[in-house]
Amino acid sequence: MSTSLDSPIVQICVGRSPCQKTFYIHEALITGRSEFFKTSLNGKWAESDNRIINLPEDAASVFEHYAHLLYTGRVLSSTTMTPTLDDFGKLFELYILSEKLQDPQSKKATTEAIFNKWKGSSLTWYSNRTSAGNGRRRTLFTPVYNGTPDGCLIRKLLIDLSLYIVDDTFLNKHQNSLSPEFMRDLATRLLQSRNMTEIQFRASCTLDRYLEKAVKESTTQSPEEEDGVSDSDKPVRKFGENVFALHNSK
């Protein structure tokens, strides 16, 4: 760390006015972690001359957490046993930034922080099913899938974390705004995590689950129709059975 702190200072401007914020980071520290900054400051780009790098599309609040991780080695996060969706959202934002900056060490630290918060949290942390909670869930899922490549392992963690905070109301409301990859991965994981055997699953299913309402009403049988055929239709069925028997006896 002492060698890193002896290096020149890089000026990093994050966000857009009026929310832009400037950070001053030791060059050796940030280039030793981030391939993005290493490439930007290697002498082939204008940024390498003035030692100023602009990140207009990123949030200063997220980069502040990134800078904290660089200098302390710790992910800044709440310590509550009942973390909110916002708490997880901030950690996933840090991961997305680390992915963009090509910083595997920060990605690893952030993944560990998310996992430990999830595993150590109260089982009721996800119980917020209000409309506001639905909106936060959408803003949690969408950026992760937009900001990471297909096959990225953080997506698996997001899906596992999401199994009990996603319901049918949420999916129906936001199906057009959620990425197809998220829907695919969620469906796959739900299938993998089924806790019933096939026999138990079949026993739990009843016919009315698959019949439309109008069909259900029209198939209500009277006592005389318990075998599926009314008394008036029984002679017709008997004639058909006789023809079938005669045909198969030849």
Buried (B, 14 or more C-beta within 10 A) or exposed (E): EEEBEEBEEBBBBBBEEEEEEEBEBBBBBBBBBBEBBBBBBEEEEEBBEEBEBBBEEBBBEBBBBBBBBBEEEEBBBBEEEEBBBEBBBBBBBBBBBBBBBBBEBBBEBBBEBBBEBBEEBEEEBBEBEEEEBBBBBBBBBBBBBEBBEEEBEBBEBBBEBBEEBBEEEBEEBBEEEBEEBBBEBBEEBEEEEEEEEEEEEEEEEEEEEEEEEEEEEEEEEEEEEEEEBEEEEEEEEEEEEEEEEEEEEE
